[in-house]
Amino acid sequence: MEPQYPALIKRNFFNGPIADIYRALDGKSIAGAFILTFCLIDQLTWIEFGDKKHGYNEWIIKRLLPQDFRYRDKDEELYSVRCGLVHAYDPSKSILSQKFLGYHLHERSPAMHLQRINNPVLNICLYSLLTETIYAAHCMFEEFAPIIPTEQLRRFKQQVDGNRRDPPHFYGEMHPALGVFDKYYPTEANHVKAGYTEHLLYARPKC
């Protein structure tokens, strides 16, 4: 049986669902990038916890809350936003029933991320949610070293397209914003944010 090295598996994963979000942003699909980011959390939840009840909420608490205290007590609401966007491209049942009172999606307003400003509507910033999720994915795969656990490997294989078996050796070849994983070791959250800022928020227009 071919050995499954965490470094190769990580590159395979980053070349798939993670780089695809950046590629969507290259095409200015902001709503699409939000949907793909919530799906990315789904995938990471499945790899780490399987079909554990409320695993999505637990993953947010375990992986995102340590990066930003504003995720505290937001896991259920974020799951509600995810359900509405992924299943209906619209508000979820929890929002329609007014359990939660709606949300505003922003591409580049990190100061407003997960804040309610003069009204009960939750602001969600893509820049923050996506870069923090990518960094959390990086940390998760780093924890798998030197050998990815059997159950996580099995679930990973179920998630990632079987045709993606030869990812680029360098992360920057997947998308320039991911080049920080080639440049910095250890890679920190601010490096991921800097890559997004340079290559997506303030990228020079192509001639």
C-alpha positions as CSV (number, residue, x, y, z in Angstrom):
1,M,0.0,0.0,0.0
2,E,1.4,3.4,-0.9
3,P,2.3,5.4,2.2
4,Q,0.2,8.5,2.9
5,Y,2.4,11.3,4.0
6,P,0.6,14.2,5.8
7,A,2.6,16.8,3.7
8,L,1.4,15.3,0.4
9,I,-2.2,15.0,1.7
10,K,-2.1,18.6,2.9
11,R,-0.9,19.9,-0.5
12,N,-3.6,17.8,-2.1
13,F,-6.2,19.4,0.1
14,F,-4.9,22.9,-0.3
15,N,-4.8,22.5,-4.0
16,G,-8.4,21.5,-4.0
17,P,-11.1,23.1,-1.8
18,I,-8.8,25.9,-0.4
19,A,-7.2,27.1,-3.6
20,D,-10.6,26.9,-5.4
21,I,-11.9,29.6,-3.0
22,Y,-9.1,32.0,-4.0
23,R,-9.7,31.1,-7.7
24,A,-13.4,32.1,-7.2
25,L,-12.3,35.4,-5.7
26,D,-10.1,36.0,-8.7
27,G,-13.3,35.9,-10.7
28,K,-15.0,38.3,-8.2
29,S,-17.4,35.7,-6.9
30,I,-17.7,37.0,-3.4
31,A,-20.9,35.2,-2.5
32,G,-19.5,32.0,-4.1
33,A,-16.4,32.4,-2.0
34,F,-18.5,32.6,1.2
35,I,-20.4,29.5,0.3
36,L,-17.2,27.6,-0.5
37,T,-15.7,28.8,2.8
38,F,-18.6,27.4,4.8
39,C,-18.3,24.2,2.8
40,L,-14.6,24.1,3.6
41,I,-15.5,24.1,7.3
42,D,-17.8,21.2,6.5
43,Q,-15.0,19.3,5.0
44,L,-12.5,20.0,7.8
45,T,-15.2,19.1,10.3
46,W,-15.8,15.8,8.6
47,I,-12.0,15.0,8.4
48,E,-11.5,15.8,12.1
49,F,-14.7,14.6,13.7
50,G,-16.6,12.4,11.2
51,D,-20.4,12.6,11.5
52,K,-20.3,13.6,15.1
53,K,-23.4,15.5,16.2
54,H,-22.8,19.2,16.3
55,G,-19.3,18.6,14.9
56,Y,-19.5,21.8,12.8
57,N,-20.1,23.9,16.0
58,E,-17.3,22.0,17.8
59,W,-14.9,22.6,15.0
60,I,-15.5,26.4,15.1
61,I,-15.0,26.4,18.9
62,K,-11.9,24.3,18.7
63,R,-10.2,25.8,15.7
64,L,-11.5,29.4,15.2
65,L,-12.3,30.6,18.7
66,P,-8.7,30.4,19.8
67,Q,-7.8,32.8,17.0
68,D,-10.5,35.4,17.7
69,F,-12.7,35.7,20.9
70,R,-15.5,37.0,18.7
71,Y,-16.4,33.5,17.7
72,R,-17.6,32.8,21.2
73,D,-21.3,31.8,21.2
74,K,-21.4,32.4,17.4
75,D,-21.0,28.7,16.3
76,E,-24.8,28.0,16.1
77,E,-25.5,31.2,14.3
78,L,-22.7,30.7,11.8
79,Y,-24.0,27.2,11.2
80,S,-27.4,28.8,10.5
81,V,-25.9,31.1,8.0
82,R,-24.1,28.2,6.4
83,C,-27.3,26.2,6.0
84,G,-29.1,29.1,4.4
85,L,-26.3,29.9,1.9
86,V,-25.4,26.3,1.0
87,H,-28.9,24.9,0.7
88,A,-31.0,27.8,-0.6
89,Y,-28.7,30.8,-1.3
90,D,-31.0,32.5,1.0
91,P,-31.8,32.9,4.8
92,S,-32.0,29.7,6.8
93,K,-35.1,28.5,8.6
94,S,-33.6,29.9,11.9
95,I,-33.4,33.3,10.4
96,L,-36.8,33.2,8.8
97,S,-38.2,32.2,12.2
98,Q,-36.3,35.0,13.7
99,K,-34.2,32.9,16.1
100,F,-31.4,34.8,14.5
101,L,-32.0,38.2,13.0
102,G,-30.0,38.1,9.7
103,Y,-26.5,38.8,8.6
104,H,-24.5,41.1,6.3
105,L,-21.7,39.7,4.2
106,H,-18.6,41.8,3.7
107,E,-15.4,41.1,1.7
108,R,-13.0,43.3,3.6
109,S,-14.2,44.6,6.9
110,P,-12.2,42.7,9.6
111,A,-13.1,45.2,12.3
112,M,-16.8,44.4,11.8
113,H,-16.3,40.6,11.7
114,L,-18.9,38.9,14.0
115,Q,-20.0,42.3,15.3
116,R,-23.5,43.8,15.7
117,I,-23.4,47.5,15.0
118,N,-26.4,49.5,16.1
119,N,-28.7,46.7,15.1
120,P,-29.1,42.9,15.7
121,V,-27.8,41.9,12.3
122,L,-24.5,39.9,12.4
123,N,-21.7,41.2,10.2
124,I,-19.4,38.5,8.7
125,C,-16.1,39.4,7.0
126,L,-14.8,37.0,4.3
127,Y,-11.2,38.2,4.8
128,S,-11.4,37.1,8.4
129,L,-13.5,34.0,8.1
130,L,-11.5,32.6,5.2
131,T,-8.0,33.3,6.4
132,E,-8.7,32.1,9.9
133,T,-10.2,28.9,8.4
134,I,-7.2,28.3,6.2
135,Y,-4.9,28.8,9.1
136,A,-6.9,26.4,11.2
137,A,-6.7,23.9,8.3
138,H,-2.9,24.3,8.3
139,C,-2.7,23.8,12.1
140,M,-4.9,20.7,11.8
141,F,-2.7,19.1,9.2
142,E,0.5,20.0,11.1
143,E,-1.0,18.2,14.1
144,F,-1.3,15.0,12.0
145,A,2.5,14.8,11.5
146,P,4.4,12.5,11.2
147,I,1.6,10.1,10.2
148,I,-2.0,11.0,9.5
149,P,-4.4,8.9,11.7
150,T,-6.2,6.1,9.9
151,E,-9.7,7.5,10.4
152,Q,-8.8,11.0,9.3
153,L,-7.1,9.5,6.2
154,R,-10.1,7.5,5.3
155,R,-12.4,10.5,5.6
156,F,-10.0,12.7,3.7
157,K,-10.1,10.3,0.8
158,Q,-13.9,10.5,0.8
159,Q,-13.8,14.3,0.7
160,V,-11.1,15.1,-1.9
161,D,-11.6,14.4,-5.6
162,G,-9.7,11.3,-6.5
163,N,-8.3,13.0,-9.7
164,R,-6.3,15.4,-7.6
165,R,-3.3,13.2,-7.0
166,D,-0.4,15.3,-8.3
167,P,-0.7,18.7,-6.6
168,P,2.0,21.3,-7.3
169,H,5.1,21.0,-5.0
170,F,4.9,24.7,-4.2
171,Y,1.8,26.3,-2.6
172,G,2.3,29.5,-4.6
173,E,1.7,27.5,-7.8
174,M,-1.8,26.6,-6.5
175,H,-2.5,30.3,-6.0
176,P,0.0,33.2,-5.3
177,A,-1.8,34.0,-2.0
178,L,-0.9,30.6,-0.7
179,G,2.8,31.2,-1.4
180,V,3.2,32.2,2.3
181,F,3.3,28.4,3.1
182,D,6.4,28.2,0.9
183,K,8.0,31.3,2.4
184,Y,7.5,31.1,6.1
185,Y,8.1,28.3,8.6
186,P,6.4,28.2,11.0
187,T,3.6,29.8,9.1
188,E,1.5,32.1,11.3
189,A,-2.0,33.4,11.0
190,N,-0.7,36.9,10.0
191,H,1.2,35.4,7.1
192,V,-2.0,33.9,5.7
193,K,-3.8,37.3,6.1
194,A,-0.8,39.0,4.4
195,G,-1.0,36.7,1.4
196,Y,-4.7,37.4,1.0
197,T,-4.2,41.1,1.3
198,E,-1.3,41.3,-1.2
199,H,-2.7,38.9,-3.9
200,L,-6.5,39.4,-3.6
201,L,-7.5,42.6,-1.8
202,Y,-4.8,44.8,-3.4
203,A,-3.7,42.8,-6.4
204,R,-2.6,44.8,-9.3
205,P,-5.0,44.5,-12.3
206,K,-3.6,42.4,-15.1
207,C,-2.6,44.3,-18.3
